[in-house]
Amino acid sequence: MSMFNADEQFEKLGLNLPPAPEPKGVYKPCLIDGKYLYLSGHGPVQDDKSLIIGRIGRDITTEEGKLAARQVGLTMLSTIKANLGSLSKIKRVIKVLGMVNCTSEFERHPYIINGCSELFAAVWGEENGIGTRSAVGFGSLPDNIPVEIEALFELRD
């Protein structure tokens, strides 16, 4: 049985990985415990290391928010690659928690987090790239980023 190559799948998407972010506090960006990889909350880091900034529903649109969530997913992939060497060492996505910085009237949190979830499904396939998920709204996030996402992955044996 050939191993699914997530690195090749990512290459086919034609997207860039931004630099893996350095911790801005007292925490580890990722931690391996047995067969699980825990990723701390990530923000939307761009190729020049700057962050996408703004509150959804006030400063940025729903579509821009969804793209910001995809950028968070790319930032998470960058952390995985920097720490594991390959996206193919991930067996499957277990859980994604998406936090959306939005106005109190905004109600499309799941749509925003689809930006990240669709990326993971494209990289690891529908079967392994889609896990359980929560998408919730927040009154603020660090540095006024529009989206922060954390995730749990199962590693290959």
Backbone torsions as a table, in degrees:
resi	resn	phi	psi	omega
1	MET	NA	125.2	179.8
2	SER	-81.3	144.7	-179.0
3	MET	-78.6	134.6	175.8
4	PHE	-59.6	130.0	-177.3
5	ASN	-102.9	96.7	-179.7
6	ALA	-67.1	-31.1	178.4
7	ASP	-63.5	-42.1	177.4
8	GLU	-66.0	-39.9	178.0
9	GLN	-61.1	-42.5	179.9
10	PHE	-63.4	-42.8	179.1
11	GLU	-57.2	-39.2	-178.7
12	LYS	-64.1	-25.1	-179.3
13	LEU	-73.2	-20.7	178.8
14	GLY	69.7	23.9	179.8
15	LEU	-99.7	158.8	177.5
16	ASN	-100.2	146.5	170.8
17	LEU	-92.5	127.6	174.5
18	PRO	-72.1	170.0	176.1
19	PRO	-63.7	142.7	177.0
20	ALA	-65.5	128.8	-176.4
21	PRO	-71.6	150.6	173.4
22	GLU	-89.6	145.8	178.2
23	PRO	-59.6	138.2	177.6
24	LYS	-102.8	10.8	179.9
25	GLY	-154.4	-164.5	-177.6
26	VAL	-93.2	84.4	179.4
27	TYR	-164.3	167.0	174.2
28	LYS	-103.1	137.0	177.9
29	PRO	-61.9	-32.6	177.7
30	CYS	-149.1	155.0	-178.8
31	LEU	-144.5	132.0	176.2
32	ILE	-100.2	130.0	175.4
33	ASP	-130.9	104.8	-178.0
34	GLY	61.6	-117.5	-178.3
35	LYS	-99.5	15.8	-178.1
36	TYR	-119.3	143.1	173.6
37	LEU	-114.4	120.8	176.3
38	TYR	-100.5	128.9	175.1
39	LEU	-109.1	128.6	174.6
40	SER	-64.9	168.3	177.4
41	GLY	-58.8	130.3	179.2
42	HIS	-115.7	149.9	174.3
43	GLY	-108.8	178.5	-177.8
44	PRO	-84.1	85.7	178.0
45	VAL	-82.9	131.4	178.9
46	GLN	-95.0	172.3	-176.0
47	ASP	-57.7	-29.4	-179.9
48	ASP	-90.4	12.9	179.8
49	LYS	75.9	-3.0	177.2
50	SER	-77.4	163.8	179.7
51	LEU	-104.3	146.5	167.7
52	ILE	-73.2	133.7	-174.9
53	ILE	-123.9	147.2	171.6
54	GLY	134.7	154.6	178.6
55	ARG	-95.1	131.0	179.5
56	ILE	-71.1	132.5	-177.8
57	GLY	96.4	-12.2	176.8
58	ARG	-126.3	-57.4	-176.2
59	ASP	-95.7	-31.3	-177.5
60	ILE	-134.5	154.8	-176.7
61	THR	-80.7	169.7	176.1
62	THR	-59.1	-44.8	-179.8
63	GLU	-64.7	-40.1	176.4
64	GLU	-64.6	-34.9	176.7
65	GLY	-65.3	-41.2	177.9
66	LYS	-63.9	-40.5	176.4
67	LEU	-65.3	-35.7	176.5
68	ALA	-63.7	-39.2	177.7
69	ALA	-65.5	-37.7	174.8
70	ARG	-62.9	-39.0	179.2
71	GLN	-65.1	-35.9	174.2
72	VAL	-61.7	-44.2	177.8
73	GLY	-58.7	-42.2	177.2
74	LEU	-63.1	-39.1	178.1
75	THR	-64.0	-39.6	177.3
76	MET	-64.9	-41.8	176.7
77	LEU	-61.0	-37.8	178.6
78	SER	-63.0	-41.8	177.2
79	THR	-64.7	-41.9	177.9
80	ILE	-60.2	-49.2	-178.0
81	LYS	-62.8	-41.5	-179.3
82	ALA	-65.3	-32.8	-175.6
83	ASN	-97.3	-29.8	-179.1
84	LEU	-107.0	-18.9	179.9
85	GLY	89.2	-20.3	-177.2
86	SER	-156.5	140.3	174.4
87	LEU	-70.8	-21.1	-178.2
88	SER	-73.5	-7.7	176.0
89	LYS	-78.2	-9.2	175.2
90	ILE	-87.1	127.0	176.8
91	LYS	-82.2	-47.4	-179.7
92	ARG	-163.4	160.3	174.0
93	VAL	-83.1	127.8	178.3
94	ILE	-96.1	-51.9	-171.9
95	LYS	-149.9	136.3	175.0
96	VAL	-123.9	132.6	172.2
97	LEU	-116.8	114.9	-179.3
98	GLY	-107.4	124.7	180.0
99	MET	-111.5	125.4	-173.2
100	VAL	-113.4	121.3	175.9
101	ASN	-83.0	106.8	-172.6
102	CYS	-147.4	168.5	175.3
103	THR	-69.7	159.7	-177.5
104	SER	-64.9	-22.7	179.8
105	GLU	-82.1	-16.8	-174.6
106	PHE	-68.9	136.8	-175.9
107	GLU	-131.3	6.3	-173.3
108	ARG	-104.7	40.5	-178.8
109	HIS	-54.6	-46.1	179.5
110	PRO	-59.0	-39.0	179.3
111	TYR	-60.7	-42.2	179.1
112	ILE	-60.4	-49.9	-175.2
113	ILE	-69.2	-18.8	172.8
114	ASN	-55.8	-27.2	177.6
115	GLY	-56.1	-39.9	177.0
116	CYS	-79.6	-46.2	-176.7
117	SER	-61.3	-39.2	177.6
118	GLU	-65.5	-36.4	176.5
119	LEU	-63.5	-48.1	-179.9
120	PHE	-61.1	-39.6	178.2
121	ALA	-64.1	-35.8	178.6
122	ALA	-70.8	-33.1	-177.5
123	VAL	-80.6	-46.6	-175.2
124	TRP	-105.8	2.1	179.3
125	GLY	86.8	159.5	-176.6
126	GLU	-60.3	-39.3	-176.4
127	GLU	-66.6	-46.6	-174.0
128	ASN	-103.1	-15.0	-176.4
129	GLY	-91.1	-6.9	179.1
130	ILE	-115.7	119.4	178.6
131	GLY	-118.2	-161.1	174.1
132	THR	-74.7	160.7	-174.2
133	ARG	-158.2	148.4	167.6
134	SER	-126.8	142.5	177.1
135	ALA	-133.6	113.5	-173.7
136	VAL	-130.8	155.3	179.8
137	GLY	-94.7	145.5	178.6
138	PHE	-128.8	151.3	177.0
139	GLY	-75.1	-22.3	175.1
140	SER	-162.2	158.7	174.1
141	LEU	-136.7	161.7	-177.6
142	PRO	-53.4	137.5	178.2
143	ASP	59.2	15.4	-178.4
144	ASN	63.6	30.9	174.1
145	ILE	-68.8	149.4	-178.2
146	PRO	-76.6	-25.3	-174.2
147	VAL	-146.6	138.5	168.8
148	GLU	-130.6	136.9	-177.0
149	ILE	-135.1	136.7	170.9
150	GLU	-121.7	159.1	-176.6
151	ALA	-153.6	159.4	175.4
152	LEU	-122.6	132.0	-178.9
153	PHE	-125.1	151.0	170.2
154	GLU	-96.5	134.7	-179.9
155	LEU	-89.0	153.8	173.7
156	ARG	-71.1	151.8	177.2
157	ASP	-67.5	NA	NA
